[in-house]
Amino acid sequence: MLTKAELETWLRAQWVQRGHGLPEGERHGVEVRELVEHSAERAQTKELPYLDLWLLIYDEMLSWVLSLQGVFQIRMKAGRPMGDFEKALFLILARIVADSISIRHLILLGFDTSARTLLRSTAEYMEVVVAVIDDPPFASEFLKSDSPATAKTFWEQHLRSGRIARRVRAAWRSFATRNTAEDEATALWFAAWGGQWTEQLSSLTHPSTGACLLTINPPSVMPHGEPWLGHWGDKADFSAETVYIYAANLFPLLVVHRKFPFEGFDAALAEPIAYDPTIEDHMHVKIGRDVLGSLILSLGKPDNAPRVFPPLDLGGSLHSAD
């Protein structure tokens, strides 16, 4: 392979040929490695108690998703039969896990706008999981999206123009029907809860002035004491809302089918999954969903907002989960 030293020698020779030679060890332009290293060190020295709190919340949520995927991974490793329903869920959850870990890295390094850009697609994957669980045959449609062309077709037929949001609303209506304590109006409010940020997240995904400005100068409550631009990485408590948006989008997966995958899905599964409290993933999925659901609801209550959200404008009023 071409080595790093060989490439550095070639680059230096190219500059010499053009009359811009440099002493050994120096270069033209910014030394990106040094910038990145300083950015990471700078992020580590920032003490942000609100962000630390929300990262703990984030880790609780991601750990639960890992356990849910683990339920299916156990079956796969054991060579148990898996139909389209299990295969689709395993694949989608794996993507959610990968994206979620990436979002966490981006937040820690101070790239909140980039984290929200990724969160936009992650939220869509969460919606697809809810749709597949609510309508198991939909899993077969998802599995057809295994090439760029078929992925585009799947998106156009089932996701774009609010199509996936309609599936999530249908899942919440079904939830309201199964649970007499929940009326349809409340269920539809929750169906729209996570989606209320879709337009904002999309505006960050597509080229826009706002997205660029937020990247350069992200909201922050704690200046670090040195001239710095946000697009070099500027960790801030503002990322608390990013985690809250993640929580609102995860909430349907926790609540809409509370007994999934241990009860009510025998017809969709290649083999029923019997709940076994001695299996950590089983126990975490079954009990942890109620713990997380209660936590997420508590975070959205106005009375609790001063205790969990940093004292800065987070882009609008906090939304009550009452």
N, C-alpha and C positions, 0 to 999 in steps of 0.2 A: 504494500500500500504506500501511497504518498505520505511521508511523515510530516509532522508539524514543522520541524526544522527545515526540511526541503522546501516546503511552501513559503516559509519566511524568507529563505534565501532567494527564491524565485521572485517574490514580491519586491524585495529590496533591489534586485537586479533590474526589474522593470522600471522602478523609480529612477535608478541611476541612469538608465538609457534615456530617460526623459529630462535629465538635468536636475533632478531633485533628490540626490542622495542624502542619506542621514547617517550619523554615527551609529555604531552597533548598539542595539538595545533600544533605539528610539524609533518612532513611527510618525507618519503624517496622520492627522485626524485624532479623534478621541480614542483613548485606550479603553475599549468597551469592557474588557475583563476587569479592569480596575474600577470602572464605574459600577458594574454589577456587584462586585465584591463590597464596595463601600455602601451601596444601596442596601444590600442584605444586612451588613453590620449595623447600619443606621436604624433599620427596622427593628433589629433585636434590642436596641437600647431604648426604644420608645416604650414607656410604661403606660398602657391603656387599659385600665381596669374594666371598663364597659366592654371593650372588645374581647378581653380575656373571658368575661362572663358569657358572651355570645358564642365564642368559639367552643366553650364547654357545652352549650346548648346544641351547637352544630354537630359536635362529636357524638352526642347522644343520639341525634337523628340519623347520622350516617352509620353509626354502629348498628342501629336497628335495621337499616336497609341491607347492610352486610349480612345480618343474621337471616333476613328474609331470603336473600339470594342463597345463603348457606343451606337452607332447607332443601332447595332444589339441587344444589351442588353435591350434597350428601348422596342423593339418589343417583346422580350422574356418575359419581365415583364408584358407587356400588354396582354399576352396570344395570340398574333397574330400568324398565321401559319408560320412555318419555315421549308423550305425544306432542302435537303442535302447541298445545296450551303451556306445558312446562317448558318446552324449548324456547318459545317466544318470551316468556317471563324471565327465564334465566338470562337470555341475551340482553333484554332491555335493562334489567336490573344491573347487569355487569356494566353497561354503558353509564347508567346513573351513578354507580359507584366511582367509576373512573373520572367522570366529569366533576363529581362532588369533591373528590380528593384534589383535583386540579383547582377548583374554586377556592378551596381552603388554602392551598399554596399561594394563589394570587392575592387573597386577602392578607395573608401574613407578610407578603412582600410589598404590599401597598399598591396593588393594581386593582382597585375596586371596580372601576369601569369595565376592565377586561373580565373580572369575575362576573359582573352582571350580564355581560355579553354572552358568556358561557351559560349562565343561569337561565337565559331565555330558552335555549334548546333543552336544557336539563328539565325545566318545568314542562316542556312539551312531551318529553319522554315519560315524565310522571303521569301526565294525562293519558298517554297511551296505555300505561300499566293499568290505570283505573278502568279504561275502556275494555281492555282485554279481560280483566277479572269480572267485569259486569256482563260482558258478552263474549264468552270463551271462543266461539267460532271466529271472532275477529282476529284471533292469534294466527290463523292460517293466512289471512290477508297480509298480516305483518311479515310473515316469513317469506312471502313472495318478493319482498323489497331487498333482494340480495345483490343488486347491481345498481350502478348509477341511474340507469334508465328506469328500472322497476321501482327504485326508491323515490324517484321523482313522481312516477305514476301514483304510488301509494300516498305520497304527501298531497298531491293534487286531488285525489279522490276521497281521502279520509281525514286530512288534517287542515288544509288551507281554508280560509274564509270562514273560520269559526266552526268547521265541521267537527273537530275533536272536542271543542268546548260543548257542543250539543250532546255529544256522547257522555261527557262528564255530568251534564245536567240531568240526562236520563238516568245515570247511575244514582244521583242524589234523589231523584224522584222515587226510584225503586227503594232507596233507603228509607224515605219518608213513609212509603206504603208498608214496609216491613216493621217499622217502629212507630207505633201509634202516638208516642209522646212527641214525635217530631212532625210538625205540619209541613206542607209543601213549601210554603213561603220561606220558612227557616232553612229548609234544605237547599232551596235555590239561592238564598243569600250566601250560604257556604260554598255553593257551586261557583259563584262569582267572586268569592273572596280572593283566591290566588290569582284569578285572571285579571283583577283590577290593575295589576302592574304590567300586563302584557304589552300595552302600548308604550309604556315607559321603557321597558327592556328592549323592545323592538327598535325604538329610536336610538338606543345605544349600539345596537347591532348594525344598523345601516348607517352609511356616512351622513353625519349631521354636525352642525356647528355645536350644538349642546354637548354631544358626545365628546367632541374634541376639547371643549372648554373644561368639562368635568375631568378629563384625563390630565390636562395640564394643571388644573387647580382644584383638586378634590376637596369637598368640605372637610374641615378638621377643627378640633377644639383645642389642640395642644401643639402649637408651633415647636419645632425642634431646636430653633436658635441658629440656623444657618440657612443661607440662600439655597433654595432647592425647588425644583419643578416636579410636579406630580407624575409626569410621564417617565421619570427616572425611578419611580416607586416611592409612595408616601403613605405608609400605614396610618389609618385613622379610625377613631371610634365610629365614624360614619358607616362603616361596614356592618354595624349592628343591624341596620335596616336591611342590608343584603341578606343576612341570615334570617331575618324575620320573613322576608319574601319567600325564601326557600321553605321555611316552616309552613307558611300558608299554602304553598303548592303541594307539600308533602301530606298535609292534613287529610285530604280525601282518601289517600292510600291507607291511612291509619283507621279511618272511621267507617267508610262506606260499606265495607264487607269485613266486619270485625272478627268473624270466625274463619276467615281465609288464612291458610289453605286447608285447615284441619276439619272443617265441617261445611257441608253444602256444595262440595265441588267434586264429588265422586264421579259424576257423569263426565266431567271435563278432563279429569286426570286419567292417565294411563293406568295408574294404580292409586287407590286412596292413600292419603297421608294421615296416618293415625297419630294423634298428638301424644308425644312421649315427654313428660316433664323432666326426665333424666337427661335429655338431649338439650344442651345449652341453647342452640339456635331455636329449637321449638319453644322452649320456655321464654326466651327473650322476645320472640315474635308475639306470642300470645299475651303475655303480661305487659311487655314493654310498650305495646301499642296504646294501652290505656294510660300508662304513665306519661308517654309523650303527648297524647291527645290532651290530657289535662294540663300539661305544661304549656302547650301551644295556646290553648284557650286563655290561660292565665296571663300570658305575655301580652295578649291583645286587649286586656281590660284597662280602661282609662285610669282606674285607681292604682294599678300596678305600674303604669308607664313611667312615672318619675323614678321608680326603683330600678328599672332595667334599661331604659333608653338614655343615652347621653344627652346633656342639656344643649342641644343644638337643633336647628331646623333640619328635619329629616325629609324634607320635600313634601310636607303636607301634614295634616292632622293624623294622629294614630287612629286606626280603625278598631272599634270595639268588637269583641267577639261575643257580646251578650246576645 
